[in-house]
């Protein structure tokens, strides 16, 4: 009986080690070519203006078994694209983004809230123009799967939050130009 228990014990130990290795959290690097933060706001009530940033870096850690994760994102504020070159420069001025002094914005998660096996919301700290405030991102879609072309684990998500730009020292012309700014992000990330 003892001889039979040794192989059984060894097999059980090996299975446990393999299981814990596959259940470990994965770190994903942001795919800059498929990650775009956008922002929108009311322009004198005439229209909702849509703009984006073309350079975003960062990483996401995701552990579906433990239902935990973290997000660390950096946005190059000089990569703003309003659709009009002169306005790109204007919005980078001191009254708005002040990219000369604050070339990046960051988001660092403090908590990921799950619903079932997927993130539902991400709480964190958003820093714009050197001002850090708590925000809550609502996750509207999420998928963790193998990337069909890169043949590696990948994840993607869409999320949004609403901030008041005046709370980040960027409130010029508010409220005529909307103080409320909706930030949307489409993100894809590939496992290291």
N, C-alpha and C positions, 0 to 999 in steps of 0.2 A: 504494500500500500504506500509506504514511504517513497519507494522508487517511482511510483506513478505520480506522486504529488510534485516532485521536483520538475519534471517537464511541464506539468500543468502550471505550476507557479511561474516558471520561466516564460512560458507563452503568455500568461496573464500579465506579467510585468512588461513584456515587450509590447503587447497590445495597448497597455496603459500609456507607455512612453510614446508610441506612435500617435495615439489619440490626443495626448496633451500637446504634441508637436504640431499637429494639424489644427488644433483649436487655438493656437497662440495668435495674438493680434498681429495683423499685417500692417505694414506702413506703405502707404501709397503716395507717390509724388505727383503733384498737380501737372496735368497735361496742358501746357500753355496754349496749345493750338485749339483746344476745345473747352477753355474756361474763360468766361466773359462776365464780369460784373457790369451791371447796367443800373442806371438811375433815372428816375422820372419825376417830374414836378410840374405844377401848374404855371404857365407863363401868362400872367395877367388875366387868367381865366379864359384866354383865347384858345389855348391848346395845352395838351400834355406833352411836354418835351421829353424826348428819349435820347440818352447819351450812354456811352460805354467806355470801358478801359480795355486796352488791347494787350497789356502785359501783367500777368498775375502768376505768382509763384507760391509754393507752399507744400504742405503735406497733410495727409489725413491718416489717422490710425483707427482701424476698425477691427473689433472683435465681436463677431455675431454670437458666439457661444456665451460670452459673458455679458453681452448687450452693453458694451462700452465703446467709447470712441473719443477721438479728439480731432480738432481742426485748427490749423495754424496757417493763415493766409496773409500774403503781402501783395498789395496792389501798387503798381507804379503809377502814381497820380499824374505824371507827365505824359502818360499814354492815353489821356482822355481824348475821346472822339465825340464831338458834338455834331459832326456832319458839316461843319463850317470852320475852315482853318483859322480865321480871325477870332472866332469865338473860342476855339481851343485855347488860344493865347490869353484871351480875356478871362476865362474861367480859372486859369492857373494863377491869376493875380492875387495879391494879398487879401483883398476883400472876400475872395471865395476859397479856392484850394490852397493858395500860397505855396506852390510847389518849389519855389526857391528855398524856402526854409523847411518845408515838410514834403519831401519828394515821394514819400510812401504813406499808405494807410495800412493798418493791420487789423485782423480779426483773430482773436485767440479764444477758443472755446473754454468754458468752465464746466459745462455739463451737457451731455447728449441724452435726450429723453426718447425712449423707445416706445413704440406701439407695436406689440407683437415682436417680430424679428427685424423691424426697420426703424430707423430714426424718424421721429415725428417732429422734433424741434431741437434746436441747438442754442443753448444759452452761452453768451460769451461777452468779451470786451472788445469794442470797436474803438480804434484810435484814428482820428482824423485831425490834422493840424495840431498835433500834440495834445489833443483833448481826448481822454478815454472815458467812455460811458458804456454801461451794460446794455446789450440788445438781445432780442430773442428772434432767431431765424425760424420761420415756419417752413418745414420741408414738405414740398408738394409732390415730389417724386424721388425715388431712390432705387438703385439696382446695383448689386454686387454680383459679378459674374466673370467668366473668362473673356478677355478681349478677343473678338473674332479674328483680328489681323495680327496683333502682337503676341497672341498665344500666352498671355500672362493674366493673372487676376487683375481685375479693374473694377472701378466703381464710378457711378455717376449720380448726380443729384441736381435738383432745382430747388431753390429756397429763396425766401424774401423776408424783408423787414421794413419798417417805416421809422424814419428818424426825423428830428427837427434840426435843420441845418444851423439854426441860430444857436443851438446848444453846443455846436462845434466851432463857434466863432466864424461862421460863414453865412451870416444872416442878412447881408446887404440886400436891400429892396424888399425884404419881407414886411408885411404879408402880401404886397402886390404881386411879387413873384413868390410862389408858394414856399412857405417855410417847411411844410411836410415834404419829405423826399422819400420815395419808395426805392429801395435797393433790391434788385433781383440778381441772383447769381446762378449761372449754369456752370457746373463743374464736372470735369472728368479727371480721374487720377489712376495711375498705373502702379502696380506693386513693384517695389524695388527688387 
